[in-house]
């Protein structure tokens, strides 16, 4: 998810001016991340697409009140989560806990040029991420790839902030071990 998009500006243009171009830009900015998140809950690419489309249709229908939303990114993720869980409830499927979500990571979100990682290192990192427990993977993806803050992930998944912090520490430690990187020695240097 590119960080260059000014979400509050898009939000204002949609709410005040019914700006369809801003709406399309907002949709393009969030669609892929929201679709992956919904897919991790419902485990169906097609259903996830419908859920995210419904979220954006509701955003457009209620665009006049869009300025009352303080954190649009979190609002979109929560709306997507709720839509996915409602879908599961209507299909009488089992309610999934966050550690049961299936997460498909888009990328490992590292910049290989800056970190000068070799292809082997990238494979090690990706394998370490894939080997993380599902909840840990989901939290890692939401924070590192989707750019949510720890507190936002805590609210989104109904977990304590401490749990989110611990899960990220586990993820970082396991990834570090996979590439033979000891954060303690690096911090003391």
N, C-alpha and C positions, 0 to 999 in steps of 0.2 A: 504494500500500500504506500504510494508515494507521499512523502510528508509535505510536498510543495503546495498542495491544495489548501486554500484557506476556507475551512469548513464554516466558521462563523459568517464569513462574507456570503457564501453560497446560501446558507440558512436564511440570512436577511433578504437576499435577492428573491428567494422563493417565497418567503412569508409576505414581504411588502409589495413586490412587483409581479408576482405570479410568473417569475422568470423560468421558462421551460428549459433554456440552455443551462442554467444553474442546476436545475433539477437533474438533467441528463448527466452533468458533470459529477454531481453528488452520487448518482446511481453508479456511474462508471468507477468512481473512486472506491466505493464500499462493496459493490456487488460480489466480487470474487471472494473476499474475506467472509462476508456474511453467508454466502452460499456454502463455503467450506465448513463454517461453524454449524449451520443448520444440518448439513450432511453428516456431521459427526454425531448428531443427536438422532436423526431419523434413519440414517444409513441408507439413504436413497438420493442419488444425484437429482433425479427429476422432481421428487417431492421437495427437496431443498430449494430448487429453483422456483417452484411455485410459492413456497413460504416467503422467500426473499422478495419475490415480485409483489406478493400481497402486502408485505411491510411497506414497500415503496409506494404502492397504490394508496395505502392509508396515509402515508406522509403527504402525498399530493392532495388528497381529499381534505386533510386537516392542516393544510399549509398556512392558513391564516394564524393559527396558534403556534406555529413553529418557533417563533421568537421567545416563547415562554420556556423552552427547553434549554437548560443550562449546558448540557453535555450531549450533543447530538450523536456523537460516535457511540457512547455508552447506551443511549436511548435506542439506537438502531440494533445494537447487539442484544439488548434486553428484549426488544420487540421480536427479534428473530428467535431468540430462545423460547419466548412465550408461545410464538406461533408453532414452533417445532413440538413443544410439549403438548400444546392443544391438539395438534395433529395426532400424536401418539395416544392421547386420551380418547379421542373420538374413534380411533381404530382399536381401542381396548388392548393396546400394547403395554408392556411393562414400562413403568416410569424409570428412566435411567438416572443414575447418580452421576455426577461429573467425572468420577474415575472410570465410568463405563463408556464414556463417549469415545467414538472411533475418530481419531484425528489423522488427517492426511496433511502433512506439512508441505507447503508449497515450495519452500526453500529453507536453507538454514540461516538466512538473513545476514550472513557475514559478507564483508566485501573482500574477496580474495586478493585484489590488488593491494589493498591497504595492509592486510594481514600476511600477505605473501605465503599463503597456504598452497601446498602442492596438491595435486589431484588425489594423492593417497591420503593426505591429511583431511581433505574435504570428505572423502569416503569414510574415514574414521569418525569424523564429526557426525555425518549423516547417520551412520550406523548407531552411534551412541544415542542420537535423538530418537531413532526408531526403536531402540531397546528400552527407552524410558517407559515407566508405567503410563497407562492411558491418561490419567488425570494430570500427571506431571507433564506429559507431551502437550496436552491441551493448554495448560497454563503457560508453558514455554512459548507455544505458538501465539497465543493471544498477546503476550507481552512483547516478544521479540519480533514477530512477523507482523502482527496487526497493530502494534504500537499502543496497546492499552496500558494504563498504569496499574500498579499492584492493587490499589484500592478499587479501581473499576472492575478488575477481574474478581476480586473478593465479592463485590456486590453482584456481579453478573452470575457467578456460580454458587452464590450463597455459602461462601466459605469465609472463615476468619482471615484477616489480613496476615496473621502469623502463619497460617497454613499455606497461603500463597507464597509468602517469603520462604518458608521451608521447602516447598516444592521447587521453587526456582533455585535455591541453594543445592538441592539434590541434583537437579538437571545440570547446573553449571559444574558441579563436582564430577559427575559421571562423564560429561563431555570433556572436561579437563583430564580425567584419567585416561580417556580414550586416545587423547593426543599427547599423553605424558606431560601434562602441564600442571604444575603444583602452584596454586594461587598463593599459598603461604610464603613460598620462597620468593615469588615475584613481588609480593607486597612488602616483604622485609628488605628487599634490595634497595 
